[in-house]
Every structure is written in structure tokens, then in C-alpha cells.
Amino acid sequence: LEMDLWTSIRGMKYSRAYGSACVVKNQSQIYMFGGLQDHIIQNSIECYDIMLETWTELSILVPSRIIKFGCVAINSSEIIISGGIYSDPKNE
């Protein structure tokens, strides 16, 4: 942002729409939550390490499959997820 320059980064393991992301740990990691992939609402989490330029799929999941929500890191170990549209567990 200091240089007002946009660049592409390596793609996530799973492409998705309507997910939400936030920056954590002294702005060195970006966490991507949920989203829509191939018309299925997801609950996966991926983490991008800005220094290593790599995405890692985490073994933990968002408790519910969710799209169109907000998230914010309140410190280096806690992220709040708010709002959104949840999938119907009966249709998963």
C-alpha cells in the first residue's frame, strides 16, 4: 500500500467465491475462510504466508459452512467471524 502497487500472488489450493480473508501476525499471514466452490459452500481455511509466498490448507475447519460474511483479527491468535449465509446441513 505504501507504493500504491498491485501484484498477483500464488493461487490458493481451492478457488472460491464469497469467502472472507483477514491479515494476522504482524501482517505476515492472510487467512481465507469458507466461500463457494463449485456451487458448494465450504468451511475450509487456507493461510497465505506473505514472506514464503505459499498457501497452506489448515486441518481445522470453520464450524459451519459459510459465505458472504466478515472477519477481523483482534490479535495474533483470535479472529472473529460475523454475519454471513450458512449452508443447510440437511443438504450437505
Beta strands, then each sheet from edge to edge (+ up, - down):
strand 1: 20-24
strand 2: 29-37
strand 3: 40-49
strand 4: 54-57
strand 5: 66-67
strand 6: 70-73
strand 7: 79-82
strand 8: 85-86
sheet 1: 1+ 2- 3+ 4-
sheet 2: 5+ 8-
sheet 3: 6+ 7-
end
